[in-house]
Amino acid sequence: MNNRPAVSVVIVSDYAAGGPVAARDLRAALSALAKQDFDEPAEFLFIESECLRDQLPTDLATILPSLRMMFFPEQESYPLKNHGVQAASAEFVAILDADCVPDPTWLRRLLSTLRGNASLAAVSGKTVYPDPSFSARICALLARSYLDPGHAGATQFIAINNCAFRRSAYLSHPLPIGIGTFSSRAQSEMLIRDGWTLWFDPEIEVIHDFEGWAMEADLRRNAGHGTIITRLADSSLPYAWLTRLGPISIAPILTGKIIDSWRDCVRCGRNYGVSWYALPAAMLLSIGMHGLEIPGMLQAFKGAGLKKSFFR
């Protein structure tokens, strides 16, 4: 008798791990996983650092009885996710950040998409924020639509907070470690070079916790650091040649990122609750938001990591 699950779900906390806020978010994520409209066998793995074992809520098993908790020495989220995929029993592995609440159809849609196309290494979904305010909708648009072609289709990126992989493809190119938290672009590039297709489906949706502008500034510093550090580590990445110029390359890189954000606004604004008449405001705000990436970029050029970040 084959008891192998149809899918493994790896849950990792990548932001502000430990403490009451992280516990609240984790409970919400597990509650949503317990309510999935998925009737096949699934395993659920919560992967955490050994140093936070004693800070976890004691009621997690009552929320999702089949949950297995595994602990490893590392504290960063990428090696923890790699450990989770290695420990998974199924060939299809979904990955969810602990501060994301998945739609009830989330797991079913992830699995059906991968099963339906053997050329796909991974599929990622849409991420929105619970705050209905105009500023939060713009933040979601500018930060989360980079992988969104505006419809279901091929993409160049995978959002590692809300996705599923073929385990064999993931293990051939695991998340990079030692170069920062926002470096998953390197994994996506390697999979594409191997001939795999990456997919986006807007119906695969999660609601990501939103802590306001402090979180957004932290995210941007990390994004800037990741943009530079990945290109310093892999000269074959798009526009990596610019980084040979050193910090002077920040200006053209930011210009390109702002232009990309304007394209994202036009392509996806409506999908993130931003009406056409509000797009000029979103485009203007994108300039300042990308400017917040400069400190992280400078740290990357210095060969230093980011300090005092809630992202792991």
Contacts in CASP RR format, 6 or more apart in sequence:
PFRMAT RR
TARGET T0000
AUTHOR 0000-0000-0000
METHOD contacts of the structure
MODEL  1
MNNRPAVSVVIVSDYAAGGPVAARDLRAALSALAKQDFDEPAEFLFIESE
CLRDQLPTDLATILPSLRMMFFPEQESYPLKNHGVQAASAEFVAILDADC
VPDPTWLRRLLSTLRGNASLAAVSGKTVYPDPSFSARICALLARSYLDPG
HAGATQFIAINNCAFRRSAYLSHPLPIGIGTFSSRAQSEMLIRDGWTLWF
DPEIEVIHDFEGWAMEADLRRNAGHGTIITRLADSSLPYAWLTRLGPISI
APILTGKIIDSWRDCVRCGRNYGVSWYALPAAMLLSIGMHGLEIPGMLQA
FKGAGLKKSFFR
3 41 0 8 1.000
4 41 0 8 1.000
4 89 0 8 1.000
4 90 0 8 1.000
5 40 0 8 1.000
5 41 0 8 1.000
5 42 0 8 1.000
5 43 0 8 1.000
5 89 0 8 1.000
5 90 0 8 1.000
6 40 0 8 1.000
6 41 0 8 1.000
6 42 0 8 1.000
6 90 0 8 1.000
6 92 0 8 1.000
6 111 0 8 1.000
7 38 0 8 1.000
7 40 0 8 1.000
7 42 0 8 1.000
7 43 0 8 1.000
7 90 0 8 1.000
7 92 0 8 1.000
7 93 0 8 1.000
7 94 0 8 1.000
7 107 0 8 1.000
7 110 0 8 1.000
7 111 0 8 1.000
7 164 0 8 1.000
8 42 0 8 1.000
8 43 0 8 1.000
8 44 0 8 1.000
8 45 0 8 1.000
8 88 0 8 1.000
8 89 0 8 1.000
8 90 0 8 1.000
8 92 0 8 1.000
8 93 0 8 1.000
8 94 0 8 1.000
8 167 0 8 1.000
9 33 0 8 1.000
9 42 0 8 1.000
9 43 0 8 1.000
9 44 0 8 1.000
9 45 0 8 1.000
9 93 0 8 1.000
9 94 0 8 1.000
9 95 0 8 1.000
9 96 0 8 1.000
9 107 0 8 1.000
10 45 0 8 1.000
10 47 0 8 1.000
10 81 0 8 1.000
10 84 0 8 1.000
10 85 0 8 1.000
10 88 0 8 1.000
10 93 0 8 1.000
10 94 0 8 1.000
10 95 0 8 1.000
10 96 0 8 1.000
11 26 0 8 1.000
11 29 0 8 1.000
11 30 0 8 1.000
11 33 0 8 1.000
11 44 0 8 1.000
11 45 0 8 1.000
11 46 0 8 1.000
11 47 0 8 1.000
11 96 0 8 1.000
11 97 0 8 1.000
11 98 0 8 1.000
12 46 0 8 1.000
12 47 0 8 1.000
12 48 0 8 1.000
12 77 0 8 1.000
12 80 0 8 1.000
12 81 0 8 1.000
12 84 0 8 1.000
12 95 0 8 1.000
12 96 0 8 1.000
12 97 0 8 1.000
12 98 0 8 1.000
13 22 0 8 1.000
13 25 0 8 1.000
13 26 0 8 1.000
13 48 0 8 1.000
13 77 0 8 1.000
13 97 0 8 1.000
13 98 0 8 1.000
13 99 0 8 1.000
13 312 0 8 1.000
14 77 0 8 1.000
14 97 0 8 1.000
14 98 0 8 1.000
14 99 0 8 1.000
14 161 0 8 1.000
14 181 0 8 1.000
14 311 0 8 1.000
14 312 0 8 1.000
15 22 0 8 1.000
15 97 0 8 1.000
15 99 0 8 1.000
15 209 0 8 1.000
15 215 0 8 1.000
15 310 0 8 1.000
15 311 0 8 1.000
15 312 0 8 1.000
16 22 0 8 1.000
16 99 0 8 1.000
16 211 0 8 1.000
16 310 0 8 1.000
17 48 0 8 1.000
17 49 0 8 1.000
17 52 0 8 1.000
17 98 0 8 1.000
17 312 0 8 1.000
18 52 0 8 1.000
18 55 0 8 1.000
18 56 0 8 1.000
19 55 0 8 1.000
22 98 0 8 1.000
22 99 0 8 1.000
23 56 0 8 1.000
23 57 0 8 1.000
25 98 0 8 1.000
25 99 0 8 1.000
25 209 0 8 1.000
26 46 0 8 1.000
26 56 0 8 1.000
26 57 0 8 1.000
26 60 0 8 1.000
26 98 0 8 1.000
26 99 0 8 1.000
27 57 0 8 1.000
27 59 0 8 1.000
27 60 0 8 1.000
27 63 0 8 1.000
28 101 0 8 1.000
29 96 0 8 1.000
29 97 0 8 1.000
29 98 0 8 1.000
29 99 0 8 1.000
29 100 0 8 1.000
29 101 0 8 1.000
29 102 0 8 1.000
30 44 0 8 1.000
30 46 0 8 1.000
30 60 0 8 1.000
30 63 0 8 1.000
30 64 0 8 1.000
30 67 0 8 1.000
31 63 0 8 1.000
31 64 0 8 1.000
32 101 0 8 1.000
32 102 0 8 1.000
32 103 0 8 1.000
32 104 0 8 1.000
32 106 0 8 1.000
33 44 0 8 1.000
33 64 0 8 1.000
33 96 0 8 1.000
33 102 0 8 1.000
33 107 0 8 1.000
34 63 0 8 1.000
34 64 0 8 1.000
35 104 0 8 1.000
36 42 0 8 1.000
36 102 0 8 1.000
36 104 0 8 1.000
36 105 0 8 1.000
36 106 0 8 1.000
36 107 0 8 1.000
36 108 0 8 1.000
37 104 0 8 1.000
37 105 0 8 1.000
37 108 0 8 1.000
38 107 0 8 1.000
38 108 0 8 1.000
38 111 0 8 1.000
40 111 0 8 1.000
42 66 0 8 1.000
42 90 0 8 1.000
42 107 0 8 1.000
43 66 0 8 1.000
43 68 0 8 1.000
43 88 0 8 1.000
43 89 0 8 1.000
43 90 0 8 1.000
44 64 0 8 1.000
44 66 0 8 1.000
44 67 0 8 1.000
44 68 0 8 1.000
45 67 0 8 1.000
45 68 0 8 1.000
45 69 0 8 1.000
45 70 0 8 1.000
45 84 0 8 1.000
45 87 0 8 1.000
45 88 0 8 1.000
46 60 0 8 1.000
46 67 0 8 1.000
46 68 0 8 1.000
46 69 0 8 1.000
46 70 0 8 1.000
46 98 0 8 1.000
47 70 0 8 1.000
47 71 0 8 1.000
47 72 0 8 1.000
47 80 0 8 1.000
47 81 0 8 1.000
47 83 0 8 1.000
47 84 0 8 1.000
47 87 0 8 1.000
48 56 0 8 1.000
48 69 0 8 1.000
48 70 0 8 1.000
48 71 0 8 1.000
48 72 0 8 1.000
48 80 0 8 1.000
49 71 0 8 1.000
49 72 0 8 1.000
49 73 0 8 1.000
49 74 0 8 1.000
49 75 0 8 1.000
49 80 0 8 1.000
50 71 0 8 1.000
50 72 0 8 1.000
50 73 0 8 1.000
51 75 0 8 1.000
53 71 0 8 1.000
56 69 0 8 1.000
60 67 0 8 1.000
60 69 0 8 1.000
61 67 0 8 1.000
70 83 0 8 1.000
70 84 0 8 1.000
70 87 0 8 1.000
72 79 0 8 1.000
72 80 0 8 1.000
72 83 0 8 1.000
74 80 0 8 1.000
74 83 0 8 1.000
75 312 0 8 1.000
76 177 0 8 1.000
76 178 0 8 1.000
76 180 0 8 1.000
76 181 0 8 1.000
76 312 0 8 1.000
77 97 0 8 1.000
77 181 0 8 1.000
77 311 0 8 1.000
77 312 0 8 1.000
78 175 0 8 1.000
78 176 0 8 1.000
78 177 0 8 1.000
78 178 0 8 1.000
78 180 0 8 1.000
78 181 0 8 1.000
78 183 0 8 1.000
78 184 0 8 1.000
79 175 0 8 1.000
79 177 0 8 1.000
81 95 0 8 1.000
81 160 0 8 1.000
81 175 0 8 1.000
82 174 0 8 1.000
82 175 0 8 1.000
82 177 0 8 1.000
84 93 0 8 1.000
85 93 0 8 1.000
85 95 0 8 1.000
85 165 0 8 1.000
85 167 0 8 1.000
85 170 0 8 1.000
85 171 0 8 1.000
85 174 0 8 1.000
86 171 0 8 1.000
88 167 0 8 1.000
90 167 0 8 1.000
91 166 0 8 1.000
91 167 0 8 1.000
91 168 0 8 1.000
92 110 0 8 1.000
92 111 0 8 1.000
92 114 0 8 1.000
92 115 0 8 1.000
92 164 0 8 1.000
92 165 0 8 1.000
92 166 0 8 1.000
92 167 0 8 1.000
93 164 0 8 1.000
93 165 0 8 1.000
93 166 0 8 1.000
93 167 0 8 1.000
93 170 0 8 1.000
94 106 0 8 1.000
94 107 0 8 1.000
94 110 0 8 1.000
94 111 0 8 1.000
94 163 0 8 1.000
94 164 0 8 1.000
95 160 0 8 1.000
95 161 0 8 1.000
95 162 0 8 1.000
95 163 0 8 1.000
95 164 0 8 1.000
95 165 0 8 1.000
96 102 0 8 1.000
96 161 0 8 1.000
96 162 0 8 1.000
96 206 0 8 1.000
97 160 0 8 1.000
97 161 0 8 1.000
97 162 0 8 1.000
97 208 0 8 1.000
99 208 0 8 1.000
99 209 0 8 1.000
100 127 0 8 1.000
100 161 0 8 1.000
100 162 0 8 1.000
100 206 0 8 1.000
100 207 0 8 1.000
100 208 0 8 1.000
100 209 0 8 1.000
101 206 0 8 1.000
101 207 0 8 1.000
102 162 0 8 1.000
102 205 0 8 1.000
102 206 0 8 1.000
103 204 0 8 1.000
103 205 0 8 1.000
103 206 0 8 1.000
105 203 0 8 1.000
105 204 0 8 1.000
106 204 0 8 1.000
106 205 0 8 1.000
106 206 0 8 1.000
109 201 0 8 1.000
109 203 0 8 1.000
109 204 0 8 1.000
110 123 0 8 1.000
110 163 0 8 1.000
110 164 0 8 1.000
110 204 0 8 1.000
111 164 0 8 1.000
113 120 0 8 1.000
113 123 0 8 1.000
113 164 0 8 1.000
113 199 0 8 1.000
113 201 0 8 1.000
113 204 0 8 1.000
114 120 0 8 1.000
114 122 0 8 1.000
114 123 0 8 1.000
114 164 0 8 1.000
114 166 0 8 1.000
117 197 0 8 1.000
117 199 0 8 1.000
119 195 0 8 1.000
119 196 0 8 1.000
119 197 0 8 1.000
120 166 0 8 1.000
120 196 0 8 1.000
120 197 0 8 1.000
120 198 0 8 1.000
120 199 0 8 1.000
121 165 0 8 1.000
121 166 0 8 1.000
121 169 0 8 1.000
121 170 0 8 1.000
121 191 0 8 1.000
121 194 0 8 1.000
121 196 0 8 1.000
121 197 0 8 1.000
121 198 0 8 1.000
122 158 0 8 1.000
122 163 0 8 1.000
122 164 0 8 1.000
122 165 0 8 1.000
122 166 0 8 1.000
122 169 0 8 1.000
122 170 0 8 1.000
122 191 0 8 1.000
122 196 0 8 1.000
122 198 0 8 1.000
122 199 0 8 1.000
123 163 0 8 1.000
123 164 0 8 1.000
123 198 0 8 1.000
123 199 0 8 1.000
123 200 0 8 1.000
123 201 0 8 1.000
123 204 0 8 1.000
124 147 0 8 1.000
124 155 0 8 1.000
124 157 0 8 1.000
124 158 0 8 1.000
124 159 0 8 1.000
124 162 0 8 1.000
124 163 0 8 1.000
124 198 0 8 1.000
124 199 0 8 1.000
124 200 0 8 1.000
124 201 0 8 1.000
124 204 0 8 1.000
125 147 0 8 1.000
125 159 0 8 1.000
125 162 0 8 1.000
125 163 0 8 1.000
125 200 0 8 1.000
125 201 0 8 1.000
125 202 0 8 1.000
125 204 0 8 1.000
125 205 0 8 1.000
125 206 0 8 1.000
126 144 0 8 1.000
126 148 0 8 1.000
126 162 0 8 1.000
126 200 0 8 1.000
126 201 0 8 1.000
126 202 0 8 1.000
126 203 0 8 1.000
126 204 0 8 1.000
126 205 0 8 1.000
126 206 0 8 1.000
126 271 0 8 1.000
127 140 0 8 1.000
127 144 0 8 1.000
127 159 0 8 1.000
127 161 0 8 1.000
127 162 0 8 1.000
127 205 0 8 1.000
127 206 0 8 1.000
127 207 0 8 1.000
127 208 0 8 1.000
128 140 0 8 1.000
128 144 0 8 1.000
128 205 0 8 1.000
128 206 0 8 1.000
128 207 0 8 1.000
128 208 0 8 1.000
128 272 0 8 1.000
129 136 0 8 1.000
129 137 0 8 1.000
129 139 0 8 1.000
129 140 0 8 1.000
129 207 0 8 1.000
129 208 0 8 1.000
129 209 0 8 1.000
129 210 0 8 1.000
130 207 0 8 1.000
130 208 0 8 1.000
130 209 0 8 1.000
130 210 0 8 1.000
131 210 0 8 1.000
131 212 0 8 1.000
134 278 0 8 1.000
136 210 0 8 1.000
136 212 0 8 1.000
137 272 0 8 1.000
137 273 0 8 1.000
137 274 0 8 1.000
138 274 0 8 1.000
138 278 0 8 1.000
138 281 0 8 1.000
138 282 0 8 1.000
138 285 0 8 1.000
139 210 0 8 1.000
139 212 0 8 1.000
139 216 0 8 1.000
139 289 0 8 1.000
140 208 0 8 1.000
140 210 0 8 1.000
140 272 0 8 1.000
141 264 0 8 1.000
141 265 0 8 1.000
141 268 0 8 1.000
141 269 0 8 1.000
141 272 0 8 1.000
141 273 0 8 1.000
141 274 0 8 1.000
141 282 0 8 1.000
142 261 0 8 1.000
142 264 0 8 1.000
142 265 0 8 1.000
142 282 0 8 1.000
142 285 0 8 1.000
142 286 0 8 1.000
142 289 0 8 1.000
143 216 0 8 1.000
143 219 0 8 1.000
143 289 0 8 1.000
144 159 0 8 1.000
144 208 0 8 1.000
144 272 0 8 1.000
145 264 0 8 1.000
145 267 0 8 1.000
145 268 0 8 1.000
145 269 0 8 1.000
145 271 0 8 1.000
145 272 0 8 1.000
146 157 0 8 1.000
146 260 0 8 1.000
146 264 0 8 1.000
147 155 0 8 1.000
147 156 0 8 1.000
147 157 0 8 1.000
147 158 0 8 1.000
147 159 0 8 1.000
147 200 0 8 1.000
148 155 0 8 1.000
148 200 0 8 1.000
148 202 0 8 1.000
148 264 0 8 1.000
148 267 0 8 1.000
148 268 0 8 1.000
148 271 0 8 1.000
149 155 0 8 1.000
149 200 0 8 1.000
149 267 0 8 1.000
150 202 0 8 1.000
150 267 0 8 1.000
150 268 0 8 1.000
150 271 0 8 1.000
151 202 0 8 1.000
152 199 0 8 1.000
152 200 0 8 1.000
152 201 0 8 1.000
152 202 0 8 1.000
152 203 0 8 1.000
153 199 0 8 1.000
153 200 0 8 1.000
153 201 0 8 1.000
154 197 0 8 1.000
154 198 0 8 1.000
154 199 0 8 1.000
154 200 0 8 1.000
155 198 0 8 1.000
155 199 0 8 1.000
155 200 0 8 1.000
156 188 0 8 1.000
156 192 0 8 1.000
156 198 0 8 1.000
157 184 0 8 1.000
157 185 0 8 1.000
157 188 0 8 1.000
157 198 0 8 1.000
158 165 0 8 1.000
158 184 0 8 1.000
158 187 0 8 1.000
158 188 0 8 1.000
158 198 0 8 1.000
160 175 0 8 1.000
160 184 0 8 1.000
160 187 0 8 1.000
161 206 0 8 1.000
161 208 0 8 1.000
162 204 0 8 1.000
162 205 0 8 1.000
162 206 0 8 1.000
169 191 0 8 1.000
169 194 0 8 1.000
169 196 0 8 1.000
172 191 0 8 1.000
172 194 0 8 1.000
173 187 0 8 1.000
173 190 0 8 1.000
173 191 0 8 1.000
173 194 0 8 1.000
174 187 0 8 1.000
175 183 0 8 1.000
175 184 0 8 1.000
175 187 0 8 1.000
176 183 0 8 1.000
176 184 0 8 1.000
176 186 0 8 1.000
176 187 0 8 1.000
176 230 0 8 1.000
176 233 0 8 1.000
179 186 0 8 1.000
179 226 0 8 1.000
179 229 0 8 1.000
179 230 0 8 1.000
179 233 0 8 1.000
180 222 0 8 1.000
180 225 0 8 1.000
180 226 0 8 1.000
180 229 0 8 1.000
180 305 0 8 1.000
180 306 0 8 1.000
181 222 0 8 1.000
181 226 0 8 1.000
181 309 0 8 1.000
181 311 0 8 1.000
181 312 0 8 1.000
182 222 0 8 1.000
182 223 0 8 1.000
182 224 0 8 1.000
182 225 0 8 1.000
182 226 0 8 1.000
182 227 0 8 1.000
182 311 0 8 1.000
183 226 0 8 1.000
183 229 0 8 1.000
183 230 0 8 1.000
183 233 0 8 1.000
185 226 0 8 1.000
185 230 0 8 1.000
185 237 0 8 1.000
186 230 0 8 1.000
186 233 0 8 1.000
186 234 0 8 1.000
186 237 0 8 1.000
188 198 0 8 1.000
189 234 0 8 1.000
189 236 0 8 1.000
189 237 0 8 1.000
189 238 0 8 1.000
191 198 0 8 1.000
192 198 0 8 1.000
202 271 0 8 1.000
215 310 0 8 1.000
216 289 0 8 1.000
216 292 0 8 1.000
217 292 0 8 1.000
218 309 0 8 1.000
218 310 0 8 1.000
218 311 0 8 1.000
219 311 0 8 1.000
220 289 0 8 1.000
220 290 0 8 1.000
220 291 0 8 1.000
220 292 0 8 1.000
220 293 0 8 1.000
221 292 0 8 1.000
221 293 0 8 1.000
221 295 0 8 1.000
221 296 0 8 1.000
221 306 0 8 1.000
221 309 0 8 1.000
222 296 0 8 1.000
222 306 0 8 1.000
222 309 0 8 1.000
222 311 0 8 1.000
223 293 0 8 1.000
224 293 0 8 1.000
224 294 0 8 1.000
224 296 0 8 1.000
224 297 0 8 1.000
224 300 0 8 1.000
225 293 0 8 1.000
225 296 0 8 1.000
225 297 0 8 1.000
225 299 0 8 1.000
225 300 0 8 1.000
225 305 0 8 1.000
225 306 0 8 1.000
226 296 0 8 1.000
226 300 0 8 1.000
227 253 0 8 1.000
227 257 0 8 1.000
227 293 0 8 1.000
227 297 0 8 1.000
227 300 0 8 1.000
228 243 0 8 1.000
228 253 0 8 1.000
228 296 0 8 1.000
228 297 0 8 1.000
228 300 0 8 1.000
228 301 0 8 1.000
229 300 0 8 1.000
229 303 0 8 1.000
230 237 0 8 1.000
231 237 0 8 1.000
231 239 0 8 1.000
231 240 0 8 1.000
231 242 0 8 1.000
231 243 0 8 1.000
232 240 0 8 1.000
232 243 0 8 1.000
232 300 0 8 1.000
232 301 0 8 1.000
234 240 0 8 1.000
235 241 0 8 1.000
239 253 0 8 1.000
242 249 0 8 1.000
242 252 0 8 1.000
242 253 0 8 1.000
243 249 0 8 1.000
243 253 0 8 1.000
243 301 0 8 1.000
246 301 0 8 1.000
247 297 0 8 1.000
247 298 0 8 1.000
247 301 0 8 1.000
250 294 0 8 1.000
250 297 0 8 1.000
250 298 0 8 1.000
253 297 0 8 1.000
254 290 0 8 1.000
254 291 0 8 1.000
254 293 0 8 1.000
254 294 0 8 1.000
257 290 0 8 1.000
257 293 0 8 1.000
258 286 0 8 1.000
258 287 0 8 1.000
258 290 0 8 1.000
261 283 0 8 1.000
261 286 0 8 1.000
261 289 0 8 1.000
261 290 0 8 1.000
262 283 0 8 1.000
262 286 0 8 1.000
265 274 0 8 1.000
265 279 0 8 1.000
265 282 0 8 1.000
265 283 0 8 1.000
265 286 0 8 1.000
266 279 0 8 1.000
269 275 0 8 1.000
269 276 0 8 1.000
269 279 0 8 1.000
269 282 0 8 1.000
270 276 0 8 1.000
274 282 0 8 1.000
296 306 0 8 1.000
299 305 0 8 1.000
299 306 0 8 1.000
END
